[in-house]
Amino acid sequence: MINGQAMEAEDKLRKYQNNTNSKFDIDLDFGVHYENSLAKILSIGKVEVKTERDKWKKTGNIAIELSCEGNLSGLNITEADWWAHILTIDKKVVGVYLWPVDKLKEIVKQSVKYGEGKVVFGGDNKAAELALIPFKDLTKALYGF
């Protein structure tokens, strides 16, 4: 069945590429602009990178550190412009979320205040204050709760 689906996808792609009414040139310019934007973020932007182990898959949340041992930390003190949250399963990367830090701070605040996010203590000796943010709140916050 997979081979049949792959052939069907190839046929659709060929039809799209041969469609003289397509906006491929406009879409290409749009796509290239944002490819360059991402390259700029990753090459010259300051990016805070956090890795989420397998637990996110069971809980449906990502954990974002806010303080540790009574001192602000993590999202509250980062000097980065961007925050990358890498999702792993069995030590393999399965996805990456990337936000401007200011936007992620807003998402965390909105999720805890209006969504299903919550603040808990965890980590070693439960010394870290963590915002647990459900995946659905990560996208909901982009257009408002």
C-alpha positions, 0 to 999 in steps of 0.5 A, a space after each residue: 500500500 505504501 508504494 501505491 501511495 508514494 506513486 499517487 503522491 508522485 503523480 500529484 506532484 508531477 501534475 502540480 509541476 506541469 500546471 501552467 496556472 500554478 503560482 509556483 514562482 510566487 510560492 517559491 519566492 515566499 518559501 525562499 524568503 523564509 528559508 533564508 530567515 530560518 538560516 539567519 536565525 540558526 546561524 547568527 541569532 542567539 538560540 537557547 536550545 532545550 531538549 525534552 526527553 521521552 516524557 512529553 509523549 506520555 504527558 502531552 506537555 513540554 516543560 520549561 524551566 522558570 527558576 531553580 533553587 529560588 533563583 530565576 533561570 531558564 526562560 526568565 533569564 535567557 539572553 537568547 532571541 529564540 528558544 528551540 525545544 527539541 523533542 526526543 524519543 529513545 535519544 532520537 530527535 523527532 521534532 523541534 519547536 522554535 519560538 521568539 523568546 518574547 512570544 514563548 513567554 507570552 504563550 507560557 503566561 497565557 497557557 497558565 492563566 487561561 489554558 491548561 498549563 500549570 506551574 510545578 516543581 520538578 527536576 533534581 530534588 524538585 528544586 526547579 520551578 517548571 511551566 508544563 505547557 500542553 502542546 495544544 496550548 502552544 498553538 492556541 496561544 499563537 492566535 489567542 485563547 
